Amino acid sequence: MYLLQGTLFSFEEWLKIESKDRLPLFFETLDLRPYVKEMKKSSPQGARGYSREAILRAFLAAPM
C-alpha cells in the first residue's frame, strides 16, 4: 500500500523553525486518526487507559 502525502514543509522552512517548535507543528499538520483506528484496541498485558494517539506520537517523535 502506498500513501501519497503532499509536502508539509520545504527543507529550508524546516531549518528556519526552532527545534522546540518542530514536533508540535509536525503533529498539528499530520492526521494520525486513520492509523490510531488500526492499532490494536487492547492488550492482555500492561496498563489500561493510555491514549493510542499519544503512544503513536511518542513512537514517531522518539530519536532513532
Predicted model as a PDB file, atoms N, CA, C, CB and O in Angstrom, pLDDT in the B-factor column:
MODEL        1                                                                  
ATOM      1  N   MET A   1       0.838  -1.166   0.000  1.00 61.00           N  
ATOM      2  CA  MET A   1       0.000   0.000   0.000  1.00 61.00           C  
ATOM      3  C   MET A   1       0.893   1.243   0.000  1.00 61.00           C  
ATOM      4  CB  MET A   1      -0.959  -0.010   1.213  1.00 61.00           C  
ATOM      5  O   MET A   1       1.860   1.325   0.757  1.00 61.00           O  
ATOM      6  N   TYR A   2       0.563   2.181  -0.837  1.00 67.00           N  
ATOM      7  CA  TYR A   2       1.314   3.426  -0.932  1.00 67.00           C  
ATOM      8  C   TYR A   2       0.418   4.587  -0.535  1.00 67.00           C  
ATOM      9  CB  TYR A   2       1.874   3.629  -2.358  1.00 67.00           C  
ATOM     10  O   TYR A   2      -0.740   4.662  -0.947  1.00 67.00           O  
ATOM     11  N   LEU A   3       0.959   5.482   0.259  1.00 64.00           N  
ATOM     12  CA  LEU A   3       0.233   6.687   0.656  1.00 64.00           C  
ATOM     13  C   LEU A   3       0.915   7.880   0.011  1.00 64.00           C  
ATOM     14  CB  LEU A   3       0.181   6.843   2.214  1.00 64.00           C  
ATOM     15  O   LEU A   3       2.132   8.039   0.096  1.00 64.00           O  
ATOM     16  N   LEU A   4       0.126   8.703  -0.626  1.00 67.00           N  
ATOM     17  CA  LEU A   4       0.675   9.914  -1.210  1.00 67.00           C  
ATOM     18  C   LEU A   4       0.411  11.072  -0.273  1.00 67.00           C  
ATOM     19  CB  LEU A   4       0.074  10.187  -2.606  1.00 67.00           C  
ATOM     20  O   LEU A   4      -0.741  11.416  -0.008  1.00 67.00           O  
ATOM     21  N   GLN A   5       1.449  11.658   0.218  1.00 65.00           N  
ATOM     22  CA  GLN A   5       1.343  12.776   1.146  1.00 65.00           C  
ATOM     23  C   GLN A   5       1.998  13.982   0.503  1.00 65.00           C  
ATOM     24  CB  GLN A   5       1.999  12.445   2.522  1.00 65.00           C  
ATOM     25  O   GLN A   5       3.140  13.910   0.050  1.00 65.00           O  
ATOM     26  N   GLY A   6       1.291  15.065   0.466  1.00 70.00           N  
ATOM     27  CA  GLY A   6       1.866  16.297  -0.055  1.00 70.00           C  
ATOM     28  C   GLY A   6       2.992  16.776   0.843  1.00 70.00           C  
ATOM     29  O   GLY A   6       3.090  16.361   1.997  1.00 70.00           O  
ATOM     30  N   THR A   7       3.829  17.638   0.325  1.00 71.00           N  
ATOM     31  CA  THR A   7       4.934  18.173   1.091  1.00 71.00           C  
ATOM     32  C   THR A   7       4.405  19.055   2.210  1.00 71.00           C  
ATOM     33  CB  THR A   7       5.893  18.957   0.189  1.00 71.00           C  
ATOM     34  O   THR A   7       3.612  19.965   1.967  1.00 71.00           O  
ATOM     35  N   LEU A   8       4.842  18.788   3.434  1.00 68.00           N  
ATOM     36  CA  LEU A   8       4.410  19.581   4.575  1.00 68.00           C  
ATOM     37  C   LEU A   8       5.213  20.871   4.668  1.00 68.00           C  
ATOM     38  CB  LEU A   8       4.546  18.775   5.868  1.00 68.00           C  
ATOM     39  O   LEU A   8       4.652  21.944   4.891  1.00 68.00           O  
ATOM     40  N   PHE A   9       6.535  20.764   4.495  1.00 69.00           N  
ATOM     41  CA  PHE A   9       7.431  21.909   4.599  1.00 69.00           C  
ATOM     42  C   PHE A   9       8.571  21.712   3.620  1.00 69.00           C  
ATOM     43  CB  PHE A   9       7.965  22.084   6.052  1.00 69.00           C  
ATOM     44  O   PHE A   9       8.955  20.583   3.312  1.00 69.00           O  
ATOM     45  N   SER A  10       9.104  22.811   3.138  1.00 75.00           N  
ATOM     46  CA  SER A  10      10.336  22.688   2.363  1.00 75.00           C  
ATOM     47  C   SER A  10      11.481  22.506   3.360  1.00 75.00           C  
ATOM     48  CB  SER A  10      10.570  23.947   1.432  1.00 75.00           C  
ATOM     49  O   SER A  10      11.340  22.823   4.541  1.00 75.00           O  
ATOM     50  N   PHE A  11      12.580  22.011   2.890  1.00 76.00           N  
ATOM     51  CA  PHE A  11      13.725  21.789   3.765  1.00 76.00           C  
ATOM     52  C   PHE A  11      14.194  23.107   4.381  1.00 76.00           C  
ATOM     53  CB  PHE A  11      14.874  21.122   2.988  1.00 76.00           C  
ATOM     54  O   PHE A  11      14.555  23.154   5.557  1.00 76.00           O  
ATOM     55  N   GLU A  12      14.188  24.171   3.587  1.00 81.00           N  
ATOM     56  CA  GLU A  12      14.616  25.483   4.083  1.00 81.00           C  
ATOM     57  C   GLU A  12      13.673  25.989   5.170  1.00 81.00           C  
ATOM     58  CB  GLU A  12      14.683  26.498   2.929  1.00 81.00           C  
ATOM     59  O   GLU A  12      14.122  26.550   6.170  1.00 81.00           O  
ATOM     60  N   GLU A  13      12.356  25.791   4.980  1.00 78.00           N  
ATOM     61  CA  GLU A  13      11.385  26.197   6.004  1.00 78.00           C  
ATOM     62  C   GLU A  13      11.605  25.408   7.295  1.00 78.00           C  
ATOM     63  CB  GLU A  13       9.937  25.992   5.493  1.00 78.00           C  
ATOM     64  O   GLU A  13      11.548  25.960   8.393  1.00 78.00           O  
ATOM     65  N   TRP A  14      11.855  24.126   7.144  1.00 71.00           N  
ATOM     66  CA  TRP A  14      12.060  23.247   8.310  1.00 71.00           C  
ATOM     67  C   TRP A  14      13.271  23.702   9.125  1.00 71.00           C  
ATOM     68  CB  TRP A  14      12.249  21.777   7.857  1.00 71.00           C  
ATOM     69  O   TRP A  14      13.238  23.671  10.355  1.00 71.00           O  
ATOM     70  N   LEU A  15      14.334  24.121   8.446  1.00 76.00           N  
ATOM     71  CA  LEU A  15      15.529  24.574   9.145  1.00 76.00           C  
ATOM     72  C   LEU A  15      15.310  25.909   9.865  1.00 76.00           C  
ATOM     73  CB  LEU A  15      16.680  24.700   8.166  1.00 76.00           C  
ATOM     74  O   LEU A  15      15.955  26.182  10.877  1.00 76.00           O  
ATOM     75  N   LYS A  16      14.409  26.730   9.350  1.00 78.00           N  
ATOM     76  CA  LYS A  16      14.136  28.028   9.963  1.00 78.00           C  
ATOM     77  C   LYS A  16      13.315  27.902  11.241  1.00 78.00           C  
ATOM     78  CB  LYS A  16      13.414  28.925   8.979  1.00 78.00           C  
ATOM     79  O   LYS A  16      13.368  28.779  12.103  1.00 78.00           O  
ATOM     80  N   ILE A  17      12.560  26.822  11.367  1.00 73.00           N  
ATOM     81  CA  ILE A  17      11.714  26.622  12.543  1.00 73.00           C  
ATOM     82  C   ILE A  17      12.598  26.176  13.707  1.00 73.00           C  
ATOM     83  CB  ILE A  17      10.586  25.570  12.259  1.00 73.00           C  
ATOM     84  O   ILE A  17      13.436  25.289  13.543  1.00 73.00           O  
ATOM     85  N   GLU A  18      12.418  26.775  14.862  1.00 75.00           N  
ATOM     86  CA  GLU A  18      13.203  26.382  16.029  1.00 75.00           C  
ATOM     87  C   GLU A  18      12.894  24.934  16.380  1.00 75.00           C  
ATOM     88  CB  GLU A  18      12.912  27.314  17.235  1.00 75.00           C  
ATOM     89  O   GLU A  18      11.762  24.481  16.206  1.00 75.00           O  
ATOM     90  N   SER A  19      13.892  24.204  16.872  1.00 72.00           N  
ATOM     91  CA  SER A  19      13.743  22.767  17.112  1.00 72.00           C  
ATOM     92  C   SER A  19      12.630  22.450  18.112  1.00 72.00           C  
ATOM     93  CB  SER A  19      15.054  22.192  17.613  1.00 72.00           C  
ATOM     94  O   SER A  19      11.959  21.428  17.965  1.00 72.00           O  
ATOM     95  N   LYS A  20      12.415  23.292  19.120  1.00 73.00           N  
ATOM     96  CA  LYS A  20      11.362  23.021  20.102  1.00 73.00           C  
ATOM     97  C   LYS A  20       9.960  23.179  19.508  1.00 73.00           C  
ATOM     98  CB  LYS A  20      11.518  23.947  21.301  1.00 73.00           C  
ATOM     99  O   LYS A  20       8.993  22.666  20.071  1.00 73.00           O  
ATOM    100  N   ASP A  21       9.840  23.876  18.391  1.00 73.00           N  
ATOM    101  CA  ASP A  21       8.540  24.096  17.757  1.00 73.00           C  
ATOM    102  C   ASP A  21       8.252  23.116  16.628  1.00 73.00           C  
ATOM    103  CB  ASP A  21       8.464  25.500  17.228  1.00 73.00           C  
ATOM    104  O   ASP A  21       7.144  23.103  16.090  1.00 73.00           O  
ATOM    105  N   ARG A  22       9.226  22.301  16.265  1.00 73.00           N  
ATOM    106  CA  ARG A  22       9.054  21.416  15.103  1.00 73.00           C  
ATOM    107  C   ARG A  22       8.029  20.308  15.345  1.00 73.00           C  
ATOM    108  CB  ARG A  22      10.385  20.795  14.728  1.00 73.00           C  
ATOM    109  O   ARG A  22       7.147  20.091  14.515  1.00 73.00           O  
ATOM    110  N   LEU A  23       8.139  19.610  16.472  1.00 77.00           N  
ATOM    111  CA  LEU A  23       7.218  18.487  16.701  1.00 77.00           C  
ATOM    112  C   LEU A  23       5.761  18.927  16.800  1.00 77.00           C  
ATOM    113  CB  LEU A  23       7.606  17.753  17.968  1.00 77.00           C  
ATOM    114  O   LEU A  23       4.908  18.308  16.164  1.00 77.00           O  
ATOM    115  N   PRO A  24       5.435  19.971  17.571  1.00 79.00           N  
ATOM    116  CA  PRO A  24       4.035  20.395  17.595  1.00 79.00           C  
ATOM    117  C   PRO A  24       3.516  20.779  16.212  1.00 79.00           C  
ATOM    118  CB  PRO A  24       3.866  21.563  18.541  1.00 79.00           C  
ATOM    119  O   PRO A  24       2.378  20.463  15.865  1.00 79.00           O  
ATOM    120  N   LEU A  25       4.341  21.453  15.428  1.00 77.00           N  
ATOM    121  CA  LEU A  25       3.939  21.857  14.082  1.00 77.00           C  
ATOM    122  C   LEU A  25       3.745  20.636  13.188  1.00 77.00           C  
ATOM    123  CB  LEU A  25       4.984  22.803  13.469  1.00 77.00           C  
ATOM    124  O   LEU A  25       2.806  20.584  12.393  1.00 77.00           O  
ATOM    125  N   PHE A  26       4.632  19.662  13.321  1.00 78.00           N  
ATOM    126  CA  PHE A  26       4.550  18.421  12.546  1.00 78.00           C  
ATOM    127  C   PHE A  26       3.266  17.659  12.878  1.00 78.00           C  
ATOM    128  CB  PHE A  26       5.781  17.534  12.818  1.00 78.00           C  
ATOM    129  O   PHE A  26       2.541  17.239  11.976  1.00 78.00           O  
ATOM    130  N   PHE A  27       2.985  17.479  14.176  1.00 81.00           N  
ATOM    131  CA  PHE A  27       1.812  16.708  14.575  1.00 81.00           C  
ATOM    132  C   PHE A  27       0.506  17.462  14.339  1.00 81.00           C  
ATOM    133  CB  PHE A  27       1.921  16.326  16.031  1.00 81.00           C  
ATOM    134  O   PHE A  27      -0.545  16.844  14.169  1.00 81.00           O  
ATOM    135  N   GLU A  28       0.566  18.773  14.328  1.00 80.00           N  
ATOM    136  CA  GLU A  28      -0.613  19.579  14.037  1.00 80.00           C  
ATOM    137  C   GLU A  28      -1.021  19.395  12.572  1.00 80.00           C  
ATOM    138  CB  GLU A  28      -0.342  21.074  14.347  1.00 80.00           C  
ATOM    139  O   GLU A  28      -2.206  19.447  12.242  1.00 80.00           O  
ATOM    140  N   THR A  29      -0.047  19.184  11.708  1.00 78.00           N  
ATOM    141  CA  THR A  29      -0.285  19.040  10.278  1.00 78.00           C  
ATOM    142  C   THR A  29      -0.648  17.608   9.895  1.00 78.00           C  
ATOM    143  CB  THR A  29       0.938  19.483   9.506  1.00 78.00           C  
ATOM    144  O   THR A  29      -1.417  17.398   8.957  1.00 78.00           O  
ATOM    145  N   LEU A  30      -0.113  16.636  10.597  1.00 81.00           N  
ATOM    146  CA  LEU A  30      -0.288  15.226  10.272  1.00 81.00           C  
ATOM    147  C   LEU A  30      -1.549  14.661  10.924  1.00 81.00           C  
ATOM    148  CB  LEU A  30       0.937  14.425  10.715  1.00 81.00           C  
ATOM    149  O   LEU A  30      -1.752  14.822  12.127  1.00 81.00           O  
ATOM    150  N   ASP A  31      -2.389  14.003  10.137  1.00 84.00           N  
ATOM    151  CA  ASP A  31      -3.610  13.386  10.659  1.00 84.00           C  
ATOM    152  C   ASP A  31      -3.322  11.927  11.001  1.00 84.00           C  
ATOM    153  CB  ASP A  31      -4.779  13.494   9.629  1.00 84.00           C  
ATOM    154  O   ASP A  31      -3.129  11.103  10.107  1.00 84.00           O  
ATOM    155  N   LEU A  32      -3.295  11.610  12.289  1.00 85.00           N  
ATOM    156  CA  LEU A  32      -2.970  10.254  12.733  1.00 85.00           C  
ATOM    157  C   LEU A  32      -4.212   9.392  12.970  1.00 85.00           C  
ATOM    158  CB  LEU A  32      -2.149  10.316  14.000  1.00 85.00           C  
ATOM    159  O   LEU A  32      -4.085   8.204  13.264  1.00 85.00           O  
ATOM    160  N   ARG A  33      -5.392   9.965  12.849  1.00 86.00           N  
ATOM    161  CA  ARG A  33      -6.619   9.215  13.169  1.00 86.00           C  
ATOM    162  C   ARG A  33      -6.769   7.896  12.410  1.00 86.00           C  
ATOM    163  CB  ARG A  33      -7.813  10.072  12.883  1.00 86.00           C  
ATOM    164  O   ARG A  33      -7.147   6.899  13.026  1.00 86.00           O  
ATOM    165  N   PRO A  34      -6.490   7.840  11.104  1.00 86.00           N  
ATOM    166  CA  PRO A  34      -6.627   6.543  10.412  1.00 86.00           C  
ATOM    167  C   PRO A  34      -5.695   5.467  10.976  1.00 86.00           C  
ATOM    168  CB  PRO A  34      -6.349   6.720   8.926  1.00 86.00           C  
ATOM    169  O   PRO A  34      -6.049   4.288  11.003  1.00 86.00           O  
ATOM    170  N   TYR A  35      -4.518   5.870  11.419  1.00 84.00           N  
ATOM    171  CA  TYR A  35      -3.546   4.918  11.947  1.00 84.00           C  
ATOM    172  C   TYR A  35      -3.906   4.498  13.364  1.00 84.00           C  
ATOM    173  CB  TYR A  35      -2.141   5.517  11.918  1.00 84.00           C  
ATOM    174  O   TYR A  35      -3.706   3.347  13.752  1.00 84.00           O  
ATOM    175  N   VAL A  36      -4.439   5.440  14.130  1.00 84.00           N  
ATOM    176  CA  VAL A  36      -4.860   5.135  15.500  1.00 84.00           C  
ATOM    177  C   VAL A  36      -6.003   4.120  15.470  1.00 84.00           C  
ATOM    178  CB  VAL A  36      -5.296   6.430  16.250  1.00 84.00           C  
ATOM    179  O   VAL A  36      -6.059   3.222  16.311  1.00 84.00           O  
ATOM    180  N   LYS A  37      -6.899   4.258  14.519  1.00 83.00           N  
ATOM    181  CA  LYS A  37      -8.026   3.325  14.402  1.00 83.00           C  
ATOM    182  C   LYS A  37      -7.558   1.903  14.102  1.00 83.00           C  
ATOM    183  CB  LYS A  37      -8.986   3.793  13.310  1.00 83.00           C  
ATOM    184  O   LYS A  37      -8.200   0.934  14.505  1.00 83.00           O  
ATOM    185  N   GLU A  38      -6.432   1.785  13.389  1.00 82.00           N  
ATOM    186  CA  GLU A  38      -5.918   0.469  13.016  1.00 82.00           C  
ATOM    187  C   GLU A  38      -5.109  -0.200  14.123  1.00 82.00           C  
ATOM    188  CB  GLU A  38      -5.069   0.591  11.787  1.00 82.00           C  
ATOM    189  O   GLU A  38      -4.836  -1.398  14.054  1.00 82.00           O  
ATOM    190  N   MET A  39      -4.731   0.553  15.123  1.00 77.00           N  
ATOM    191  CA  MET A  39      -3.946  -0.026  16.210  1.00 77.00           C  
ATOM    192  C   MET A  39      -4.819  -0.958  17.034  1.00 77.00           C  
ATOM    193  CB  MET A  39      -3.341   1.080  17.103  1.00 77.00           C  
ATOM    194  O   MET A  39      -6.030  -0.762  17.135  1.00 77.00           O  
ATOM    195  N   LYS A  40      -4.195  -1.975  17.624  1.00 70.00           N  
ATOM    196  CA  LYS A  40      -4.911  -2.914  18.474  1.00 70.00           C  
ATOM    197  C   LYS A  40      -5.625  -2.180  19.597  1.00 70.00           C  
ATOM    198  CB  LYS A  40      -3.953  -3.958  19.048  1.00 70.00           C  
ATOM    199  O   LYS A  40      -5.064  -1.276  20.216  1.00 70.00           O  
ATOM    200  N   LYS A  41      -6.846  -2.569  19.849  1.00 66.00           N  
ATOM    201  CA  LYS A  41      -7.639  -1.882  20.858  1.00 66.00           C  
ATOM    202  C   LYS A  41      -7.249  -2.275  22.282  1.00 66.00           C  
ATOM    203  CB  LYS A  41      -9.101  -2.165  20.636  1.00 66.00           C  
ATOM    204  O   LYS A  41      -7.342  -1.450  23.191  1.00 66.00           O  
ATOM    205  N   SER A  42      -6.830  -3.476  22.485  1.00 65.00           N  
ATOM    206  CA  SER A  42      -6.483  -3.883  23.841  1.00 65.00           C  
ATOM    207  C   SER A  42      -5.323  -4.866  23.811  1.00 65.00           C  
ATOM    208  CB  SER A  42      -7.696  -4.506  24.550  1.00 65.00           C  
ATOM    209  O   SER A  42      -5.041  -5.509  22.800  1.00 65.00           O  
ATOM    210  N   SER A  43      -4.679  -4.954  24.930  1.00 61.00           N  
ATOM    211  CA  SER A  43      -3.555  -5.860  25.089  1.00 61.00           C  
ATOM    212  C   SER A  43      -3.774  -6.648  26.376  1.00 61.00           C  
ATOM    213  CB  SER A  43      -2.192  -5.086  25.116  1.00 61.00           C  
ATOM    214  O   SER A  43      -4.264  -6.093  27.360  1.00 61.00           O  
ATOM    215  N   PRO A  44      -3.422  -7.919  26.385  1.00 65.00           N  
ATOM    216  CA  PRO A  44      -3.604  -8.698  27.604  1.00 65.00           C  
ATOM    217  C   PRO A  44      -2.619  -8.302  28.706  1.00 65.00           C  
ATOM    218  CB  PRO A  44      -3.460 -10.170  27.295  1.00 65.00           C  
ATOM    219  O   PRO A  44      -2.784  -8.701  29.859  1.00 65.00           O  
ATOM    220  N   GLN A  45      -1.596  -7.520  28.353  1.00 67.00           N  
ATOM    221  CA  GLN A  45      -0.599  -7.115  29.341  1.00 67.00           C  
ATOM    222  C   GLN A  45      -0.505  -5.598  29.390  1.00 67.00           C  
ATOM    223  CB  GLN A  45       0.777  -7.731  29.016  1.00 67.00           C  
ATOM    224  O   GLN A  45      -0.896  -4.905  28.451  1.00 67.00           O  
ATOM    225  N   GLY A  46       0.011  -5.103  30.484  1.00 62.00           N  
ATOM    226  CA  GLY A  46       0.264  -3.671  30.604  1.00 62.00           C  
ATOM    227  C   GLY A  46      -0.920  -2.903  31.162  1.00 62.00           C  
ATOM    228  O   GLY A  46      -2.013  -3.438  31.348  1.00 62.00           O  
ATOM    229  N   ALA A  47      -0.665  -1.639  31.419  1.00 64.00           N  
ATOM    230  CA  ALA A  47      -1.689  -0.776  31.999  1.00 64.00           C  
ATOM    231  C   ALA A  47      -2.732  -0.393  30.960  1.00 64.00           C  
ATOM    232  CB  ALA A  47      -1.055   0.479  32.594  1.00 64.00           C  
ATOM    233  O   ALA A  47      -2.443  -0.341  29.765  1.00 64.00           O  
ATOM    234  N   ARG A  48      -3.921  -0.130  31.414  1.00 68.00           N  
ATOM    235  CA  ARG A  48      -5.011   0.277  30.533  1.00 68.00           C  
ATOM    236  C   ARG A  48      -5.201   1.789  30.643  1.00 68.00           C  
ATOM    237  CB  ARG A  48      -6.330  -0.477  30.887  1.00 68.00           C  
ATOM    238  O   ARG A  48      -4.756   2.420  31.601  1.00 68.00           O  
ATOM    239  N   GLY A  49      -5.868   2.347  29.644  1.00 73.00           N  
ATOM    240  CA  GLY A  49      -6.243   3.738  29.704  1.00 73.00           C  
ATOM    241  C   GLY A  49      -5.302   4.713  29.018  1.00 73.00           C  
ATOM    242  O   GLY A  49      -5.513   5.922  29.111  1.00 73.00           O  
ATOM    243  N   TYR A  50      -4.277   4.235  28.336  1.00 77.00           N  
ATOM    244  CA  TYR A  50      -3.382   5.133  27.621  1.00 77.00           C  
ATOM    245  C   TYR A  50      -3.958   5.465  26.254  1.00 77.00           C  
ATOM    246  CB  TYR A  50      -1.984   4.510  27.480  1.00 77.00           C  
ATOM    247  O   TYR A  50      -4.528   4.605  25.582  1.00 77.00           O  
ATOM    248  N   SER A  51      -3.810   6.691  25.858  1.00 82.00           N  
ATOM    249  CA  SER A  51      -4.281   7.138  24.553  1.00 82.00           C  
ATOM    250  C   SER A  51      -3.418   6.505  23.464  1.00 82.00           C  
ATOM    251  CB  SER A  51      -4.251   8.690  24.452  1.00 82.00           C  
ATOM    252  O   SER A  51      -2.193   6.622  23.488  1.00 82.00           O  
ATOM    253  N   ARG A  52      -4.056   5.844  22.522  1.00 84.00           N  
ATOM    254  CA  ARG A  52      -3.308   5.233  21.422  1.00 84.00           C  
ATOM    255  C   ARG A  52      -2.650   6.302  20.559  1.00 84.00           C  
ATOM    256  CB  ARG A  52      -4.231   4.355  20.564  1.00 84.00           C  
ATOM    257  O   ARG A  52      -1.556   6.090  20.035  1.00 84.00           O  
ATOM    258  N   GLU A  53      -3.304   7.445  20.407  1.00 86.00           N  
ATOM    259  CA  GLU A  53      -2.697   8.523  19.618  1.00 86.00           C  
ATOM    260  C   GLU A  53      -1.451   9.061  20.308  1.00 86.00           C  
ATOM    261  CB  GLU A  53      -3.707   9.661  19.389  1.00 86.00           C  
ATOM    262  O   GLU A  53      -0.459   9.356  19.641  1.00 86.00           O  
ATOM    263  N   ALA A  54      -1.482   9.192  21.617  1.00 86.00           N  
ATOM    264  CA  ALA A  54      -0.305   9.659  22.360  1.00 86.00           C  
ATOM    265  C   ALA A  54       0.844   8.658  22.235  1.00 86.00           C  
ATOM    266  CB  ALA A  54      -0.656   9.883  23.850  1.00 86.00           C  
ATOM    267  O   ALA A  54       2.002   9.055  22.101  1.00 86.00           O  
ATOM    268  N   ILE A  55       0.533   7.388  22.277  1.00 85.00           N  
ATOM    269  CA  ILE A  55       1.560   6.350  22.118  1.00 85.00           C  
ATOM    270  C   ILE A  55       2.178   6.427  20.723  1.00 85.00           C  
ATOM    271  CB  ILE A  55       0.958   4.940  22.363  1.00 85.00           C  
ATOM    272  O   ILE A  55       3.396   6.322  20.576  1.00 85.00           O  
ATOM    273  N   LEU A  56       1.345   6.609  19.703  1.00 86.00           N  
ATOM    274  CA  LEU A  56       1.835   6.716  18.331  1.00 86.00           C  
ATOM    275  C   LEU A  56       2.697   7.965  18.158  1.00 86.00           C  
ATOM    276  CB  LEU A  56       0.660   6.741  17.341  1.00 86.00           C  
ATOM    277  O   LEU A  56       3.736   7.909  17.501  1.00 86.00           O  
ATOM    278  N   ARG A  57       2.281   9.086  18.736  1.00 86.00           N  
ATOM    279  CA  ARG A  57       3.078  10.314  18.661  1.00 86.00           C  
ATOM    280  C   ARG A  57       4.435  10.128  19.337  1.00 86.00           C  
ATOM    281  CB  ARG A  57       2.321  11.485  19.310  1.00 86.00           C  
ATOM    282  O   ARG A  57       5.458  10.576  18.817  1.00 86.00           O  
ATOM    283  N   ALA A  58       4.443   9.473  20.486  1.00 86.00           N  
ATOM    284  CA  ALA A  58       5.708   9.226  21.197  1.00 86.00           C  
ATOM    285  C   ALA A  58       6.620   8.337  20.362  1.00 86.00           C  
ATOM    286  CB  ALA A  58       5.445   8.572  22.576  1.00 86.00           C  
ATOM    287  O   ALA A  58       7.829   8.561  20.306  1.00 86.00           O  
ATOM    288  N   PHE A  59       6.053   7.349  19.726  1.00 86.00           N  
ATOM    289  CA  PHE A  59       6.832   6.455  18.867  1.00 86.00           C  
ATOM    290  C   PHE A  59       7.438   7.215  17.699  1.00 86.00           C  
ATOM    291  CB  PHE A  59       5.957   5.309  18.349  1.00 86.00           C  
ATOM    292  O   PHE A  59       8.610   7.022  17.376  1.00 86.00           O  
ATOM    293  N   LEU A  60       6.653   8.078  17.064  1.00 83.00           N  
ATOM    294  CA  LEU A  60       7.141   8.846  15.917  1.00 83.00           C  
ATOM    295  C   LEU A  60       8.170   9.903  16.313  1.00 83.00           C  
ATOM    296  CB  LEU A  60       5.978   9.512  15.210  1.00 83.00           C  
ATOM    297  O   LEU A  60       9.072  10.215  15.536  1.00 83.00           O  
ATOM    298  N   ALA A  61       8.036  10.450  17.513  1.00 82.00           N  
ATOM    299  CA  ALA A  61       8.939  11.515  17.966  1.00 82.00           C  
ATOM    300  C   ALA A  61      10.218  10.973  18.605  1.00 82.00           C  
ATOM    301  CB  ALA A  61       8.221  12.412  18.958  1.00 82.00           C  
ATOM    302  O   ALA A  61      11.159  11.731  18.837  1.00 82.00           O  
ATOM    303  N   ALA A  62      10.262   9.682  18.887  1.00 82.00           N  
ATOM    304  CA  ALA A  62      11.432   9.111  19.554  1.00 82.00           C  
ATOM    305  C   ALA A  62      12.670   9.204  18.661  1.00 82.00           C  
ATOM    306  CB  ALA A  62      11.167   7.645  19.940  1.00 82.00           C  
ATOM    307  O   ALA A  62      12.587   9.006  17.449  1.00 82.00           O  
ATOM    308  N   PRO A  63      13.813   9.506  19.270  1.00 77.00           N  
ATOM    309  CA  PRO A  63      15.044   9.560  18.466  1.00 77.00           C  
ATOM    310  C   PRO A  63      15.405   8.162  17.969  1.00 77.00           C  
ATOM    311  CB  PRO A  63      16.218  10.159  19.293  1.00 77.00           C  
ATOM    312  O   PRO A  63      15.159   7.161  18.642  1.00 77.00           O  
ATOM    313  N   MET A  64      15.982   8.120  16.801  1.00 66.00           N  
ATOM    314  CA  MET A  64      16.345   6.826  16.214  1.00 66.00           C  
ATOM    315  C   MET A  64      17.757   6.468  16.537  1.00 66.00           C  
ATOM    316  CB  MET A  64      16.153   6.836  14.716  1.00 66.00           C  
ATOM    317  O   MET A  64      18.236   5.411  16.125  1.00 66.00           O  
TER     318      MET A  64                                                      
ENDMDL                                                                          
END                                                                             
